């Protein structure tokens, strides 16, 4: 890849990983429009590592509290607020882990099509709009155990390309009358094991292929992705009260229509 491709793809990954708009929907567009070669597994791992670094840095106080609470739990058996949240994140991550392992080959071979991504972008965009419109009085009290598990099972739908992991988890939380800010925070914390698990599986696949990699390209992509993701998290959370989910719903539907347009014109 040339430098322009590296910058463009890393920015796409960093920005769309945490917005409810689907990173897979955006990563397919360069291949459709400009026939860019696939960026490769190593680059995918690098830009996801950048996104992971961003969320770890942004929520560093929470990570520190999780570590402290975890040590206290091991030594004394006491569960404080942060330890309880940590346990909920772990429990909510398990459905995605098992589903991902079971459906990995099916997703890779049968679902990575432009029409699937376009349909998912539009359909789950409408569902996000319904969740945002239908919620009653919201709660900032946090995420209860039942809600955490429901969000965790909803996260399985993110395995469908075009769904958006952050989008479907925020959607589920809004349907449960959790405030948008609390929903976004829980979704972003939930992304840590999700990205880590997916990257670990990808690393295993990369190790088995034994392909040479360009470390300069990987480091550049990871750095750009990390900066973009950090800024994206910051502005998404800070603007959430003012914007709500409507702009992302409109964008998702427009993107889905655009992808259908690409399919149509490529068939002509």
N, C-alpha and C positions, 0 to 999 in steps of 0.2 A: 504494500500500500504506500501511496505517496503521503506527504505531510497533510495535504488538504483532507484526504479520506480519514486519516487518523484523528485530526481535530474534529471533523464533522461527526464521525461515529461516536467518539468519546463524549462530545457535547450531548448528542442524542441520548446516550445511555445515562449520563449524569443527570440530565434534566428530567427525563421521562421515567426513571426508576421509581421516583417517589410521588410524582403527580398521578392522579387517577386517570391516565390517558393511554396506558399500555406502551411499554418500550418496544415490544415485538412488532407492533403495528408500524412504528416509525423506522425500525431497523430494516424492514423489508422494502421501504420506498426507494432508497438509493439503488438497490439491485434491480428494481423494476424500471426506474427512470433512466439510469445511466449504465446499467449492466456492470456495476462494480462487482469484482470478485468477492466471494465470501471472505469476511475478515479473519476467519479461522478461530479455532477453539482457544488458542493461547491469548489472543487479543480479547475475546469475550471474557475470559477469566480475569485479565488485567483490568478492564474497565469496570467489571463487577467488584473487584477488589478495591478500586477507587471509590465506588459508591458505598461499600462497606466501611471504609475508612472515614468517609464523610459522616455517616450516621453515628459511628462510634465517637467521633470528635464532638458532634453537635450535642449528643446526649451523654457526654463524658461524666457529668455529675450523677446521672442515673446509673451509669455503668459502675462508677465508684461505689455508689450506695448498694448496688446489687452485690458487689464483691464483699463489702463490709457486712451486709446482712447475711450473705451466704456463710461467711466465716463464723458469725455469731450463731447461726443455726447449727452448724457442725459442732461447735464447742458447747453450746448451752441448750440447743433444741428450741430456742425462741424464734418466733416468726414475726418480724416487724412488717411495716407497710411495704417497704421495698422488696423484702424477701417474698412476701405474698404475691406481689406483682411479677417478680421473677418466675415463681412457680406457675403463675397463670400463662406467662409467655411461653414457657417450656411446654406446658400441657396443650396450649393452642397450636403449637408448632408440630406436634406429633401427627395429626391427621395428614398434613401436607407431606411429611416425611414418608409415611407408609404409602400414600397414594402416588407420590412421585416415583418411588421405587417400583411399584406395581405397574404403573402406566407409562414409564419412561419410553419404551420402544414404540408403543402405540402413538404417543404424542409426537415423537420424532418422525415417524413414518407416515402417519395418517392425518395429522391435524395441522401441520405447518404449511397451510395453503393460504393464498391471499384472500380467497373468498371466506374462509373460516375466520380470519383475522378481521375482515371487514364486517361480517355479521356480528361477531362478538363485540367489536368496538361500538356498533350502533345499539345492539340489544342491551348490553350492560351499561351503556350510557343512559338509556331510557330508565333502566332499573335504578341507577344512581339518582336520577331526577325524581323518581317516585319516592325514593327513600328520603330525599332532602325535603320534598313537599309534604310528605305524610306524617313526619315526626311531630309529636306533640311537644309538651314541655320537656326539655332535655335536662340531663343530670351531669354535673361536674364532679360527682362523688367518686368517680373512678369506674373501673370495669369489674363487675361481679364475676364470680366463677362461672355461672351459667352463661353469661354473655361472652366471656372469654372463649368458652368451648364452642359456642355457636359461631363466633367469628373465625375460630380455628378451622371448623368444618367448611365454612364458606370459602376459606382460603384455597381449598382444593380446586375450586372453579378457576383459580388463577393459572392452573396448568393448561387451560384452553388458551392458545395464543390469541392475543387481542383483548383479553379480559381485563388485565391490569391487577396485579396483586394488591397494590395500595387501594385501587378503586373498589375492589370487591370487599375488602376488609372494612373500609370506611362505610361502604353501603350497608353492610350487615350491622355495623355499630349504629348507624343512623336509624335503621329500622327498629333497633332496640332502645331508641330514645336516649342514646348517649350523645353528649354535646359534640359538635364537629371538632372542637379543639382536642377533647379527650380522645375522640375516635382517631384523629390524625396521629396523635402522640403514640397511642397503643399500636396503630398500624406500622409506624416507623420503627418502634422497638421490636415489633414482630418481624420486621424485615431482616434483622440481624441474623437469627438462626436460619431464615429462609435463604438469604444470599450466601451465608457461610456453607450451608448444606449443599446448595446447587454448585457452588464453586469447588467444593471438595470432590464431588462426583465428577465434575469436569476435569479436575486435576488428575484424577485416577485415569480417565480416558486419555488425557494428554500424555501421561506417563507411559501408557501402553503403546501409544503410536510412535514414541521416540523420535519426534520431528524436531528439527533445529528451529530455534526461535530467534527473532530479532529483539534483543532486550531493550534497545533504545526506543523502538516503537512501542513496546509494552509499557515502559516506564512513562513515556510521554502520554499515552492513552490513559493510564491509571491516574496520573496527576491531573489531567484536564477533567476527567470524569469526577474525581474527588472534589475539585473546586466547584464545578457546576452543580454537583449533587448537594454540597453544603449550602450554597446560595439558594438552591431550589427549596430545600427544607425550610430555611429561614424565612424566605418570602412567602411560601405557601402558608405556613402557620400564622405569620403576622398579618396576612391579608384575608385569612379565612372568614373572619367575622364580617368583613365588608363584602366579599365576593360570593360567599356560599359556594355551592357546587354547580350552579347554572353555567358559568363560563366553560367549565370542563365538559359538561354534558353537551353543550353546543359544539365544542371542539371535537368531541368524540364522534358525534353524528356526522359532522362535516368531513372528518377524516375517513370514516367508513364509506361515505358516498364517493369521496375521492378515490379510494382503493377500488371500489366497484367500477369507477370510470377507467382506471388503469386496466382492469381486467377486460372491460368492453373494448377499448381501443387496441389492446394487444391482440384481440381476437379478429379484428377487422383486417 
